[in-house]
Amino acid sequence: MVRLIIIIILFLLSLLTIFKAFEYYMWLFSIVVTEFSWFFIIVTSIALLSGFYVSKYQLAGTILGLMALVLFASPIFRAYAVAASLKQNFSAALGPGSTIINGDNNQPPFSFWKVFSDRKTANSKQINYVSYPDGTTLSMDYYPSQIVGNRSCVIVVHGGAWNKGNNKQLPELNSYLALRGYNVAAINYRLAPKYQAPAPLEDLRAAFNYLKTHASELHIDTDNFVLLGRSAGAQIALMAAYTMHEKNIKGVIDYYGPADMVWGYSIPSSPLIMDSRQVMRDYIGGGYEQVPEKFAASSPLEFINHQSPPTLIIHGDNDVLVSPEHSRRMNEKLAKNGIKHFLLKLPWATHGFDFNLNGPGGQLATYTVERFLNTVTK
């Protein structure tokens, strides 16, 4: 009976690899289940093997266990399926040679054995980059490039529904990029509801100006900046990329960001996961009924034109916080305006999947980000 109960629990968890989470904690579980699937494969295998020592409910437990095993393995198989055409699709979008790093085009976008790898970390230093009259001081964590010389700079904007979080979130990618020759500035910004749009955009501009002013001491190539944001941070990064009209912003990377705030308000997420309408009201300063012009003014989609910088979009189809429809609309608008761009769709992934850089979604996203950066900053 104990074996059956354990297998039933595992089977229910395995359903998160194909179905969207319906509740906040289920969403958190779905990140772990899909991006650490190898762990659940091992646990399920152990539970199945224990069937040799039990007789009661053995068949029922075995059938459910085998089904769970297949579902837990599905993100890995689907990652290989995405990887099979990723090089070709990326090259078609960004141009010939865009998948080559240091003359090497043989690196696989995904490898099962890489899920067990350790990641090296790079050192960072805290820099205060702007102080406002109300006493608010904002800082960035600056990861200097581990390759000598003036190098490109990636400005990273954290997520957190505009009302929480900080630049300490998901630092693994910052280290990864610094070790590969990019300066990385992970910034903080003023949070809602005390500060509303466009305050975070102003903070990003202040960070950008600080980095340009201090480029010599920070060893930054001022001709090559790229903005990267996650979730709410992606909305800020996209807005900056499309409205600042800075020629030295060579690209923008959007991890599962809300790009169409008007549409997003009309189709809210499940209240069991997040009250997305309240989150947007706090950030924008009212509901769409009260301030429709501010919703349009906060929608990156509205500012795409023929001069917009190259854009990389990364989104999981099982995202329950920010609908993949945002990225589909972005993809369509960028195509209409002839902007070089690429949409990496991850069928099994949910919001925040890149928590694990070694997971199926984490590997594919990191592979694509590195090649995008290498292409737009040449």
N, C-alpha and C positions, 0 to 999 in steps of 0.2 A: 504493500500500500504506500509506503514512504517513497519508493521508486516511482510509482505512478504519479503521486502528487508533485514530485520534483519535475518529472517530465511534462506534466500538464502546465506547470509554471513556465518552463522553458519554451514549450510550444506557444503559449500565449505571448511571451516576449518575442518569439521569432516572427509573429505576425506583424511586428513593427517594421520589418524589412520590406513589406509590401503595402501595408496600409498606413494612412496618416494617423498620427497621434490625436486623440480626442481631448486630452487634458494636459495641463502644464507638466506634471511629473512624468507622464507618459512620453511627452516630447523629450525631456531630458534622458529618459531611458532609451528612446529611439536613437539618440546620438551614440550612446555607448554600444547598443546592439548592432548598429550598422557599421560603425567605424572601429570597433574592437571585436568584430565578428569571430575572429580566430579563437578568442577566449571562450566564447559560447559553443563553438564547434568542439573544443576540447571537453568542456563540461558535459555537453550532451552525449559525446562519445563515451565518456566514463559512465554516465547514467545508463546508456544502452548496454554496455558490457556487463554492468552489474546484474543484468537480467538472467545471466547464467546461474545466479545463485538464488533466484526467487521463482516461484511457480504461480502465485496468485496474480491475476491481472497482467501476466507477462506479455501476452499478445497485444493487448490494448496499449500498454506502455511502449512496446517496441514500435508499433505502427506510428503512434504520436511522436515518438522520439526520432524516427527516421524522417518524418515530415518536418520536424523542427530542424534537424540537421541540414536538410536541403535548403530550407529558408534561411538559416544562418549563413550558409555558404553562398547564397544568391548575390549579396553585394560584391563578393570577390569575383564570381563569374561575370557579373554585369560590368564590373570594372575592367576586366579583360576585354569585354565586348566593346566598351567605349574606347579603350586604348588601341584596339585594332585599327581604327580609322582616324584616330586623333591627329597623328602626324600629317596625314594627307589633308584632312579638313582644315587644320590650322595653317598649313602652307598655302592652301587655296585662298584662305581669307587674308592672311598677312603677307603673303608673297613667298617666292622661292627662297629656300635657305633659312626661313624663319625658325625652323626646328633645330638648327645646328648651333651647338654651344662649344666654343673653342675648337672648332673643326670636327666635332664629334656629333654624328647624327644617329648613333646606335643606342643611345640610352633609352630604355623602355619607359613609357609613361606610367606603367604599373607593374609591380612585381610582388607576388605573394610573400616572398622571403624578406622583402623590405619592411614588412609590418613588424618584424621583430628587431629592427635596427634602433640604435640609440642616436639621438640628435646631439650634436655639439652646440654649445652656447657661446655667444659672443658678449663681451662686456659692453655696458652702456653707461652713460653719464646723464644726470639730470640737469636740464638747462631751463631757467626761467626766461620765457620769451616775450611776455607782454604783461603789463600791469595797467589796470583800469582805474579811473578816478574813484570808484566805489570801494577800492581796496582789494579787488580780485586780482590775483596773480596766477597766471597759467604757466605750466611747465611742459616740457617734452622730454622723453627718454631718447637720447641720441646714441645710435649704434654706428660707430665709425667703420668704414670699409676696411676689411682685413687685407686689401690689396693696396699697395702704396700708390699715391698720386691723387690728382683731382678726379673724383668719381661721381657718377650719377647719384641722385638723392631721391628716395622714395618717402613720401609723407604719408603716414598711416593714421587713419581716423577710426577710433573705436566705435563699437556699437553700444546698445543699451537703451533703445527706445527714446533717445534724446534726453532721458531724465535720470540716468544712472550709468555706472561703468566708468572706467578710466583707461589710461594708456598702458596699464599693466596687462590688459587682456591679451591672451593668445600671443605671447612674445616669441614663440618658437619660429614663426616665419621671419620675424625681424632678425633673429640670429642667423637663420639660414641665408637670408639675402646679404647680410653684412659679411658673412664668411665667403660669399661669392662675388664680392667686390662692389656692393652697393652701400652707400650711406643710407641709414634708415632713421627717420625722425618720427617717433610715435607721439602724437600730440594729445593734450587734453583740450577740452572746450567747455564753455559755460553751459550748464544743464537747465532744462525745463523742470518745473513751470516758472521758476524765478526768472530765467532768461529764455526768451522766445526767438523764433526765426526773425531776422537772419543772424542772430548773435553767433551761433557756431560757425557760420560761413565767414563772418568777420574775424573770428579767432583763427580760422585756417589761413586767411589772408595775412594775418599778423605773423603767423608762423612762417609762411612762405617768404615774407619780407625780411624777417629776422635771418632766415637761412641764407638768403641772397646777400644781405649786408655782411654776414660773418662767414661768407663762403671760403675766404682765404684760410682762416684758422681752422675751419671744419673740413677743409679739403674737398669742397663740393664743386663739381663742374656745373656752373650756373646755366649752361645751355640745356641741361637734361634733368628735369624734374618729372616725376610721375606720382600721381595721387592714388591712394588705395584706401578703400573704406569697406567696412562690414556693416550690413544691416542699416541702422540709422546713420552710421558713419559713412556708408556708401552714398546715401542721399546727399550728405554734406559734400563729399568728395566730388560727386557728379556735378552738383550745382557749381562748385568752384571751377571745375574743369571747363564747364560750358558757358560760364558767365564772366570769368576773369579775363579771358582773351589774352592770355600770356603765351607768347610763342615758345617760351622755354618749358612750358608744361607739355611734354611730349606724349602723354597718355594717361588714362585713368582706368583703374581696376575696380570693378563693382562686384563685391561678394553679396549676393542676395539682398540687394537694396530696394527700397520703395521708390520707384521712378515716376509713378503717376499718382500724385497725392489725391487728386480729385476722384479718380476711379477707386483708389484704395479706401477712401472714406466711404464710398457707396457700397463696398463689399467688405464689411468688417470681418476680422478673424473671430474664432469661437471665443466667447467670454470665459470659457473654462480654461483657456490658455492665456489670453491677454485681451483687455478691453482696448482694442486698437483705436477706436474712435476717441476715447478719452485721452489716450496717449497723443493723438494728433491734435486734439483741441488744446492740450497743455503746451504743445510745441509751437503751434501756429498762432494760438491766441483766440480761439473760438471754433465753433463748428462751421461746416461748409455753408450752412444756411446764413450764418452771420457774416463770414468773411470769405466769400468764394474767390475773390481776387488774390488773397494770400495763399490759398491752396494752389492756385495756378502758378503763383510766383515762387512756390516751393517745390514745384514739379520739374525735375531735371529734363524730363521728356519734352517739355515746352521750349527748351532752349537749344535743342539740337539743330544745327544748321550745317552748311557745307564747309564751314571752317572748324568744326568741332574736332578735338584731338582723337586719335585712335582709342578704342574702348574695348576692354575685356570684361565680359559678363560671366559670372559663375553662379549657378543656381541649382538647387536640388528640387526635383519634381514633388518630393514629399514634404516640402516646406509648409509648416502650418502657421507661421508668424507673418511672413511676407510671401504673398502668392507668387508663384513662378510667372503668372500673367504679367507682372511688372516687367520682367526681363524679356518676355516675348514681345511686348509692346516696344521696349527699348530697341530690341534687335530689328524690328520692322522699321522703326523711325530712322535708325542709323543707316539701314540699307537704302531707304528712299533718298537719303541725303548723300549717298556715296562715301560714307565714312568707313575707313578700315576698322573692322571690329570682328570679334569672335564670341560666340555664346557657347560656353561649356555647360551642357545639361547633364546632370547626374540623376538617373531615374530613381535610385533608392534613397538619395540623401535628403536630410532635413536641415532646418535652420541651425547653423553653428556646427555643421559637419566637420569643418576644418579644425576643430578642437584637437584632433589627432592628425598630425602631418603624415604619419605613416599608414593611416587607414586608407581604404579604397578611394574615398572622395578626397582625402587630404593629399595623397600622392598625385592624383590626376590634376588637382587644382594647382599644386606647387609646380609640377612639370610645366603647366601652361603659363603660369605667372612668370616663371623664370624666362621662358622663351619669348613671351610678350615683352618683358623688360629689355631683354637683349636685342630685340628687333627695333623697338621704338627709340632706344637711346643710342643707337649706332652713330 
